Amino acid sequence: MSTDIETIGLSRVNISGNTQPRAMIDEQVVAEYADLYREGVELPPVTVFFDGVAYWLADGFHRYWARKRLEHDDIQADVHEGTLRDAILYSVGANAAHGLRRTNTDKRKAVLTLLEDDEWSAWSDHEIARRCGVNQSTVTRTRSSLMQSISERSGGPVTPSSRNPRTYKTKHGTVARMNTSKIGGSRKPQSSGSVGRQLRPTIEAEPMRPCTNLDLDLDPSDGARVLVGVMGVEYAKQLIECLTSYLNAKGM
């Protein structure tokens, strides 16, 4: 795949295609990157896929938001020729071997991105694990959990003999389809252009930790980071005060 390093306007970078490889944006990392840009440090270019019309951001969301924070108009980008689906497939393996370390929630999001797709869900657990840079056991557990969730929502078991794709809502509120007739098959993955040659190397991933009902890691430090990333610093501070008052009132 031919790529070029270009300076492109931030307004031309499209971030609305579900190519965000992480569960949440870490505001602290955005601030750190903004400081580096402000000091004149050249961070690595982000990765985008250009389909002839849109530049789909596939890797470098923290750098993108750091440039936005500084009100810069452009960013250095490694430009690949490809579609939105090429960008999504690339994104699930982004940061597997470099950049800010992925949380277990990040890894699960990458796996779910493929499992919640009608075509990619037919791939073997081994292939999905390779694409996402995680252990195969992570994919197997996630697929089993997803199938159980679909079964509960549909009111009956999901079996490989099912012929029609099932439609269901993901935890993000979007509608997805899973063709359950292909699950467990030996079908080889179809080529998505030349994206495969740009895959990140597979690494050994940590076992997934149990999550709370809000799908946060049970490690409070990870949970705090995610909440701050979603709600913002001021909301998090107010939340701490409210939680403290609530727990004191309950005598906890």
N, C-alpha and C positions, 0 to 999 in steps of 0.2 A: 504494500500500500504506500502510495506516495503521499508525503506530508510536507507542509511548508509552515515556517514560523512567520506569522504575520501580526501586525498591530491592527486590531479591529475595534470599532466603537462598542462600548458596553451596551448601548441601546440596540445593537444588532445581535447581541448574544441572547439566545432564547433559553430560559430556564424553566419553561412550563411544560416540558414533555415527559415528566416523570423520570428524568435522568439523574436526579439527586441520589448518589450512592449511599448516603448516610441517613440515619433516622432523624437526626437533628443537626442544626448548625450550632457549633460551639462559639458563643459570643467572645469568650476569652481568646480563642485562637484568632478570630477575626480581628480583635483589637491588637494582638501581637503582630499579625501580618501587616496591619495598617501602619503600625509603628515602623516596621522594616521598610515599607514602601516610602514612608515619610522621610526616612533617613537615607533614601537613595539606593537601598538594597534591591537588586534585581532577583526576584523570586522566579522559580521555573515557570514557563508558560503554562496556561491552562490548556485543556484538550477539548476541541470542539469538532463536530461533524457538520460539514456543509453539504446540503442537499440541492444546491443551486438557488435556493431562496433563503433558507434560515440557517443560522449557525447554532447547532444544538450543543449546549454545554454538557460534557460527559465526565469531566474531572477538573476540579479546581474551584469548587463553590466557595470555600473560605477565602481564597484569593480574590474571587469575583466580588464578594461582599466587602472585603477590605478596600478594594478600589472604589466601590460605591460609597463607603463610609467617608473616604477622602474626597469624594465628589470628582474623581478623575473621570475622564471621558472615554478612555480606551484601556486596552489590556493586551499583553503579548499572548498569542495563542498558537498552539500546535494544531494546524488545520488539516483534518482528514476529509477526504471525499466519502460521503456516505449518508444514509437515511437516518431518520429518527430511531428506527429499530436498531441500526448499527450502533448508534450512540448509547442506547439503553443497554445493549449487550456488552459494550465496552465498559460501561459505568459499573456494572455489578462486580467486576474484577479490579476496579480502581482502588488504590490504597491498600491492596492485599500485601504488598511487599515494600511500600514506601509511604511517606507522608504521616499524618496524624493517625495513630493506632486506632483501628476499628474496635468498637465495642461489640459485645455479643448481639445487641439489638441491631447494630449496623449490618452484621453478617446475616442475621435472620431476615432483614429487609431485602438484602441482595438475593437471597435464596427465594423468598416469596415473590420477588419480581418475576422470576422465571417460572415458578410453580403456578402463578396466577395468570399465565399467558397460555392460550390455547395451543400454540405450536411448541413453545419451549417446555411446557409441562410434560410433553411426551418423551423428552430426553431422559436418559437413565440418571439415577442418583449420582453415579460416578461422573458423568459428563457435566451435570449441573454443578457439582462440587468443584470440578476443574475450572469451570468458567468463573465461579464466584470466589475461588481461592480459599475454600473451607474444607473441613473433613467431610467425607461421604456420610458419616454417621449424623452430622448436622443436617444434611439434606433429608436423610431418611426419617429423622425425628420430625422435622418440619413438615414433610409431606404427609406423614401419618397424622399429625395434629390438624393439618389443613383438611384432610379427608374426613376426619372425625367431625370437624366443625361444619363441613358441607353436609354430612350425613344428618347432623342434629338439626340443621336449618331446613333440610328438605324433607325431614320426617321419616327417613328410611336409610338403609345401608347403601353405600356406594360400592359397586362391584365392577370388576373389569369387563363384565358382560354388558354393562350399560352402553348403549349405542349413541345416545344423544348428548351433546355437550350440556353440562349443567351451568346455569347462571346463578351467581350469588354475589353478595356484597362483601367486599374486603373490609378489613378493619379501618381502612382509610376512607370508607364511604363510597368507593367507586364500584362499578359493576364489572365483574370479570367472568370469563368462561373457562371451564376445565373439561376437556374431552377425556372422560374417564375410560373410554374404550381402549385408549392407547397406553394407559399406565401399566408399567411392568413389562412392556414389549421390548424387543431388541432393535427397534428402529434406530438407524444411525442418524445423528443430528444433521440437519440440512445446513448448507453453507450460507452464511450471511455476508456475502461479498468476501472481501479479503480481511475482515476484521480479525479472524482467527490468528493471523500472523502477528497481531499486536497485543495478544493476551499477556497479562501479568503472570509470572511464575506462581505455581501453587505453593502454599505454605501450610504448615500444620496449625490449625486453629484450636483455640482453647475450647473445652466442652462448654456448651451453653449453660448459663446459670439460670435458676428459676426466676420467673418474673412476677411482679405484683399484678393486681387486677388492671392497673393502668399501663401494663406492658413495659414497666421500668425494671431494670436490673435490681435485684435485692440489695446490692451494694449501695448504701446511701450516698456515697460520693458520686457514683455514676448517675443515680437518680437525681441528685441535686444539679449536676451538670446539664442533664437533659431538660429539667424544668426551667432552669435559667435560660437555656437556649430557646425554649418554646415561648415562655411567658415574658422574658426580659428581666433585667435586674430589679427594677423598682417593684414590679409585681411580686417577685420572689421575696423581697424584703418584707412587703406587707403580708405575704402568706406566712412567713415565719412568725410575725407578731400575732397573727390570727390563730395559728396553730398553738403557739405558746399559751395564749389566753384560753383557748378551748381545752387544752390538756390540763391547765391549772384548775379550770372550772370543774372538770370531771375528776379531779384529784388523782391524775395519772402522773 
